[in-house]
Amino acid sequence: MVQMKKLCYLLLLLLISFSCSQNHSNKIHDIIQPINLEEGVEKEIVISDLFYAEHYELAFSPNMNVAIEYDSIGNLLKMKANEGFTGLDVLEFTFEN
């Protein structure tokens, strides 16, 4: 009977320690915060304001909802929402391949 109690306590302790050791954070945190655009208004962003890197070798994929122009020398990204577009979209790019 004493061994049964010890076994129950051991199992309970294992369950508590296992449940406490797991990471319960399922939140996704964006590395680059969302950027709001207004229709017809061009927005200019300095890439180094979005994220840090020693060198910025970016290549942007075409986007049918947002006109983008990337100036690699000035490290600037110019964006403008296409006429009639409302909603959320993602600008895809590669960083150093």
Stockholm file with secondary structure:
# STOCKHOLM 1.0

chainA/1-97         MVQMKKLCYLLLLLLISFSCSQNHSNKIHDIIQPINLEEGVEKEIVISDLFYAEHYELAFSPNMNVAIEYDSIGNLLKMKANEGFTGLDVLEFTFEN
#=GR chainA/1-97 SS CHHHHHHHHHHHHHHHHHHHHSCCCCCCCCSSCCCCCCTTCCEEEEHHHHCCCSSCCEEECCCSSEEEEEETTTTEEEEEECTTCCSCCCCCEEECC
#=GC SS_cons        CHHHHHHHHHHHHHHHHHHHHSCCCCCCCCSSCCCCCCTTCCEEEEHHHHCCCSSCCEEECCCSSEEEEEETTTTEEEEEECTTCCSCCCCCEEECC
//
